[in-house]
Amino acid sequence: MITAVVYVDSAVAAMKQGAYDFVAKPFSLEDVLMRVERALERRAMRIQERRHRRMLENRVGEQTQQLQTQFKE
């Protein structure tokens, strides 16, 4: 979120509503680019984390089925 208002309450409200970062005017283009890059990296890590979690959940499910089958035998 970019704003001309520099109130902490505004920043907190924006973050609670899902903003990744809060930039007050005046701002530099380099600063905004750095913050956008960090946000994209964070998003990529979250996506990767979800993939890994799904993979682990699938593996646990498969292992559980194998153990149940072996136990029944």
C-alpha positions in Angstrom: 0.0 0.0 0.0 1.3 3.5 -0.9 -0.2 6.5 0.8 0.5 10.2 1.4 -0.8 9.7 5.0 1.8 8.7 7.6 -0.4 7.4 10.4 0.6 4.2 12.2 -3.1 3.3 12.5 -3.4 3.4 8.7 -0.5 1.1 8.3 -1.8 -1.4 10.9 -5.2 -1.4 9.3 -3.8 -2.0 5.9 -1.6 -4.9 7.1 -4.6 -6.4 8.9 -6.6 -6.3 5.6 -3.8 -8.1 3.8 -1.3 -5.5 2.6 2.2 -6.9 2.5 4.0 -3.6 3.1 3.2 0.0 3.7 5.1 2.8 1.9 4.5 6.5 2.7 5.2 9.3 0.3 7.6 10.6 -0.6 9.1 7.3 -1.7 11.9 6.2 -4.0 11.3 3.9 -6.9 14.3 1.8 -5.8 12.6 1.3 -2.4 9.3 0.3 -3.9 11.0 -2.1 -6.3 12.9 -3.7 -3.4 9.7 -4.1 -1.5 7.9 -5.6 -4.5 10.7 -8.1 -5.1 10.6 -9.1 -1.4 6.8 -9.6 -1.7 7.2 -11.8 -4.8 9.9 -13.8 -3.1 7.7 -14.3 -0.1 4.8 -15.4 -2.3 7.0 -17.9 -4.2 8.2 -19.3 -0.9 4.6 -19.7 0.3 3.6 -21.5 -2.9 6.6 -23.8 -2.5 5.8 -24.5 1.1 2.2 -25.5 0.1 3.6 -27.9 -2.5 5.9 -29.5 0.0 3.2 -29.8 2.6 0.9 -31.5 0.0 3.7 -33.8 -1.0 4.4 -34.7 2.6 0.7 -35.2 3.4 0.4 -37.6 0.4 3.5 -39.5 1.5 2.1 -39.9 5.0 -1.2 -41.1 3.6 0.6 -43.7 1.4 2.8 -44.8 4.3 -0.3 -45.1 6.5 -2.0 -47.3 4.0 1.0 -49.5 3.6 1.3 -49.9 7.4 -2.4 -50.7 7.7 -2.2 -53.3 4.9 0.9 -54.9 6.6 -0.9 -54.9 9.9 -4.0 -56.6 8.5 -1.8 -59.3 6.9 
